[in-house]
Amino acid sequence: MARILVIEDDKVQQRIIRHILDGHGHDVTDAAGGWQGMCLQKEYAYDLVITDIIMPGMDGIETVRELIRLYPGLKIIAISAHKKVYLDAAKTFGAMEILAKPFTPEALIGCVENCLGPRDVQKKGPRYRTNDAMAGLLGEPALQN
């Protein structure tokens, strides 16, 4: 189990990402933006940070840059539904993995495993089934326990 900070301004996306990570045994904390995420990282020293790129206030690129400057070696996954150039910039500034939205639960867990190594990811995750209310939010099929 890893301690993961999710910086995402969209509450629905935040909830879905939490659901995926909780289902794999991780301890997840949410932050609504870059500044809040920076404060939480300073106080709690998470194992992994997952940050959206396009957010009000301190955007994800600036968040990645500052986190890497203050915590060299911190593992970061950058996510975005916007142009790939934003994800490429996040990788240039220190994100270990990048993930374009929409993504599947398997893609997210794959990135987490690449960052943390398989010892921090449960071997068997939950099975997911389609939930029409959530379809298309992160990828097909949407998630439901």
Buried (B, 14 or more C-beta within 10 A) or exposed (E): EBBBBBBBBBEEBBBBBBBBBBBBEBBBBBBBBBBBBBEBBEEEEBBBBBBBBBBEEBBBBBBBBBBBEEBEEBBBBBBBBEEEEBBEBBBEBBBBBBBBBEBBBEBBBBBBBBBBEEEBBEEEBBEBEEEEEBEEBBBEBBBEE
